[in-house]
């Protein structure tokens, strides 16, 4: 269920008036991501009446967001805390709450909707992490450092009633209000928290200096909302290109339908029979009729069957789609060719991106910087909650988030580079063998000894 700002203001009147941003922008981006854009239906005119058909769509928005998520989080990220007790605690909580499995999916949706949140809370005395989409979060307070006050809403159906929990998280404090309604989509009236959430108090004081949530938004300048620090979908300004891609792919798909084999036959070869169920006459050409027909010579041309099959325009469609994909890459900050309508080239991996100075590399680096801030905020929230629950003792600490952006090259390239270094005298034979064969120093020394002893093949030829 979508966030309703008017309902939220019933619980917290000081929420900013940004209902239009959610209803007009975020909801529209979500529809495109889910494969239901405004151009989903195509009007067609048949023999009987005008009707609509569903367009064959490429769903590039989904592919694009998955690509961004993969490039951002496919490499290993190392979270280091200069306190062994804190380190073990954080490692355990991230694993228990499925952080490493859920973040890639969360990021894909965040790139589509313009942001996401990770919220920390206690359940039966245990720390839990909630992964929240942009349409379920409302900023209520912020400064130059980011959003520190946010409101979350969740709807639960129980015993035929619709319960809406509205939660406000600020620095070191949480407030909860529960509403009950007989119908979905309606907030209803406020009720006791104990009716659904047991002993959950209306207010929780964590006595900390950080909020229990952390917000991430894509590295995209928001030209739809200036007054509130909300993120923007990476394809918000590329909807025309996404539509053109679907139109091109629809034409490509229809090419195989409209361009299928067609044979022109004389009307005399068409038979008419009566449908036994409907009683209507049905005309058809019997392709299995092998009977000989006696014709006059002058009638031969009239009975000529002609193959009128047209040539499929496959290359033209592929070229057009690739051209549009390059335009899309330009619009979202990727290098040309990062997305390709080509099963051979496909989408570049993160290591391929890192290994070259590209527009894609700079865009992904900007997003990683923002994601690093979110992860650091999550760690601070988990530690603050751990102190509140009594699992940790409050101490000073430092968090470091580092990305293992190692450049991975294939074996042939590795061997070729090793030969060049050896030939230039920048690498001795033992180390060259160890590097090329990925073996230890002792094994490399034995191989080098045999090579020198045989002296039949040059050192470079050995590789």
N, C-alpha and C positions, 0 to 999 in steps of 0.2 A: 504494500500500500504506500502511496506517495506521501511525502511530507506535506502537511497542510499548515502553512504559517499562521493562518487565522486561528486554528485550533491550538497551536503552540502558544500564541499570545494570550490565550485564556489562562494558561498556567503561569507564563512569564511575560508580562506585558511589555517589558523593555526590549524584546526581540526586534531587530531591524526589519523594516518593511521591504522584504526582498522576495515576496511570493511570486512575482513575475519571472524572476530568474529561474526558479525551480519549475514552474509550470510551462514556461515558454522555451527555456534553454536546455536545462538538464533533462527534462522529460523527452524533448525532441532528440537529443543526443542518444538517449537510451533506446528509443525506438529504432534509430538507425543501427545501433550496435546489435540489437536483437533481430535485425533483418526485416524490420517493418517501417521503412522510410516512407515519406509522403508520396514517392513515385512508385510504390510497390505495385499498384494496379495500372494496367494499360487498357485504354478503351479501344475496342475493336468493333467493326461493323460487318455483320454477316448477312446472309440472305433474308433472315427473318426480322431481326431487330438489333439495335445497338446493345452491346454487352461489354463486360470487363474480363480480363484474364490476368493471372498473376505473372509478373515479369520474371524471367530467368535472371537471377541476380548473382553477381560475383561476391557480394558481402565483403567488400574490401575493407570496410571499417573494422570488422572483427579481425581480419588478417593483420591489419596495420597495428592494432592495439596489442595483439599477441606478439607481433614482431618487436614492438617497443619493450614489452615486458620481458621477452627473451633476451634482448640485447642489454637490458638494464640489470637483470638479476640472474643471468645464466652463469656468470662467473662466481667463484666462491667469495663470500664475504666473511671476514674474520672480525669478531667482536671481542675486544680485549679489555679487561678491567684490572687495574693494578691492586687488586685485593683478592686473594685466593678464595676466600669464603664467598664473596660476592660473585666471583667468576663461576664457581660451581653452581651457585643458586640460579644465576641467569641462564646458564647452559641447560639446566634441568627444566626451568620454566618454559623456555623457548621450545624445547623438544616435546614436553608434555602437552603444550597448547598448539602443536602442529604449525609453528611459525614458518619453518622452511618449506612446508608443503603448500600452505595457503597464500603466502605472499605473492607468488607468480600470478595466480588467478586474480587476487585482489588488485594487483598493479594493472593487469589488462583492463579491468573494469574502471579503474581510476583514470587511466589514459582516455577512456571513452567518456566518462561522466565529468571529468575535470578534477578529481580528487578522491581521497579516501581517508579513513581514520583507523587507528588501532587504539582501543580503549581497554584499560585494565580495571578489573573489579574482583571482589572476593566472593566465592561461592563455597559454602560449607567450610569456611576457614582456609580455602585454598585459592591462590592467585589464578585468575583466568584472563585470557585475552579475547576481546571481541573485535572482529574484522568488519568494519562498517563502510558502506558505499556512500558516495557524495550526497545522494538524495535522502539520506537518513540523518544528516548532520547539519546543524545550523550554527554558525558562529555568533557569539553574543558579546565577546570582548577580545580585543587584540591591540597590539602595539607594534613597534618596529621589529621586534624579535619574532613575532608570529601570533597565532591565535592561542589565547590562554583560557578562554571561557567559551564553552560550547554546549549545545543542547542536542539530545538524542531522543528519538521516539521509537517505540516498538509496540506492535499490536499482537495480542494473544487472544485466541478464542477458547473459552472455557465454559462448559455447561450452557451453551447457546448464547452466551454473552460475549461482547467484544470489549476487551480491556486494552486501554492505551496507556502505557507507562511512559511518562515524560521525565527525562533525567537531565539535570544540569550539572556539569562538571566544571569547576573553576579551580584556582590554585589551592590545593590542600583541602577542598571541600566538595561534597556532592549533595544534591537535593533531588528528592524523588516525589512525584505526584502521580496518582493512579486515577484514571477515569473509566467509567463503565457505560456501555450503550447497548441497546437491544438490536441495533442494526449496524452493519459495516459501513465505514466511511463517515460515521458520526462520532463525535467525541463523547457526547453524553454528559453525565454529571460526575463530579469528583467523589471517590469512595476511599475506604480505608486500604492502606497498603497490605494489611494482614489478610485481606480477602483473597489475595492471590500470591503474595510474596512472603508469607509467614511473618518472621520477626524483623523484616527490613525496616530500619528506622527512616523517618522522613528526611533526616539530615545526618550526614556522616562527616566528621571532622578528622581528616588525616594528619593534621598538624604538620603538613609538609610545605615545601616551597615550589612544588611543581604540580601541574594538573595531571589527572589520571588518563590523559589521552594525548595522542600525537597525530598531527595532520600532515598529509602529503598532497601536493598539487604538482601537476606536470610543469615543466619549464616552458610555459607558453604565456605570452603577454595577454591578459584578459581585456579584450576590447568590447565586451558586452556588459561588464559590471565594474565600475571604477571605485565605488565607495566601500565595498566589502571585499576583504582579502580572500575571495574564493577562486578556485582554479577554473580552468577552461579545458574543454575537450581538445585533443590534439588535432581533430579534424573539423572543428567548429567553423573554420573559414575555408573548408574544402568540400562543402556539401555539393556544390555544382560539379566538381570533378568526380566525386563518388557517384553522382547520378549519371554522368557521362560514361563512367566505367560500366555501370549496370546496363545502360542502354546498348553499349557496344557488345557486352557479353550476351545480352538478350538477342541481339541481331546475329551474333556468332552461333548461338544455340539454335535459333530459328532457321539458320542457313541449312542445317541438316534436315529440317522438316520441309521447308519450302523448296529445297533443292534436291529432294529425293527423286529417284528415277520415275520419269513420266513417259508414257507411250500414247501417241495420238492414233486413234483407230477410227475407221469410217462408221457412221451411224448405223449402217446396215449390219455391222457385226455385233451390235448391242442387242441383247435379248430382254424381253420383259416377262416377268413372272409375278404371280400374286402371292404376297406374304400371307401364310396360313393363319397367323395370329392377328394381324391388323387388318387384313383384307385389302391393303394398299398395294398398288403395282410397284415393283422394284425392278430397276434396270441394271444390268450387269454384263460384263464381258467374260465369257468362259475361256480362261487361258488354257484349260486342259482339253479343249475341243480339238481333236486331231482328225475330224472327218474331212474328206475331200469335198470341195464345193465346185460345181461346174459353172464357169463364167464365160461370157462372151469376151473376145479379145479386147474390144473397146472399153470394157468395164474394169480392166486390170488396174489402171491407175487409181480408180475410185476406191478400190479395196486395198490399197497400199497402206501398211502399218508403219508409222514413223516414230523413231526414238527421239524424244525432245528433251532429253536430260541436259541440265545446265551444269557448268563447272562450279564447284564450291570455292568460295573466296576465303580460304583458310588463312593464307599468308597475310592478306590485307587486314583481316580482323585481328590477328595476333599483333601485327605492327601497330595498329591503332590502339589496342589495349596497352601495349608496352609504352607507347608515347604518352598516354594518359597517366600511367603509373609513374613515369618520370616527372610529369607535372605535379602529381600528388606528392612525390618525394621532395620536390622543390618547395612545396607549400608547407610541409610538416617538419622541415629541417633535416632531411636525409639526403645522402649523396645519390646522384642519378644511378639507377641500376640496383639500388638496395632491394627494391621490390621488382620482380620480373615475372611476366606471364610465360615462364619457360621452365619446364621440368628439369632441365639440365642445370641451369644457373640457380634457380630458386632464390631463397632469401639468404643473405650473408650471415655467417655466425658472428658471435661477439668477438671471438679472437681474430677473425678476418678484419673486423672493423678497427680493433685496437692496433693491428699491425700496420695501419696506414693512416696518414694524416688526412682525415676526411671530414666533411660536414657532418656525417653521421656520428663520427667519434666525438665531436664537440657537443652535439646535441645530447648524446647519451651521457657524456660526462656531466653536463649541466643537470640532468635528471638524477644522476647518481649522487650529486652533491646535496640535492634536496631530499633524496631518499635517506642519505646518511643522517641528516638532521632528524628525520622521523624515527629512525632506528635508535639514535641516541636518546631521543625523548621517551621512547618506549622503555629503554633500559632504566632511565631515571624514574619512571612511573612504577616499574616493577620493584625496584629497590625501595622506593618510598612505601609501597604497599606491603612489602616484606617487613619493613621496620614497624609499620602500623599493626601487622598481624603478630608481631613478636618473633618472626622467623629470623630476623637479622638485627644486629646491633648497629645503631647509627654511627657511621664513620665517614671520613673524607675519602673520596675515591676519584679516579679519572677513567673515562670511557673513551676507547679508541675504536673506530670502525674503519677497517681497511679493506680494499677490494683487490683480489688476486687477479689482476688483469695481465696474465702471462700471455705472451705471444706464442702461439703454437704453430709450428711449421711441419710440413710433411717430411717423410724420410728422405725422399729424393733431393729436396731443397737442402736439408741438413747435410747430407753427404756432399753435395755440390759446394756448399759454403765451406765445409771442412777441407776439401781438396784445395780450394783457393787459398785458404789460410796456410796450409802446409806448403803449397808451392811457393808462396810468398815468403816463407821462412818465419812466419809468425806463430807457428805451432809445431812442436816436435812430433815425431812419428807415434810415440806411445799415446800421447794425449789425443792426437788425431784419430787413432784407432778406437780409443775409448769413447770419443765423442760420436763417431760415425756408427759404431756398433752398439752404443749404449751399454757398455760393459764396465767392470771395475778396473782399477789400475793394474792389478796382478794379471788378469786375463789379457789386457792390452799389451803388457810387457812380454808375455809368452808369445803372443801373435807377432809382435814386432821382431822378436828374436828369430822366429822362423822365417819371417820375410827377409831379414838381412842375411840369414844363412843360405837360403835358397838363391837369393839375388838373381832370380830368373825373371821376375816381373818388377817393373818400376814401382816405387812407393805409391805414386799417384794412381797407377793402373790397378793397384790392389783394391782400391775403393770401388 
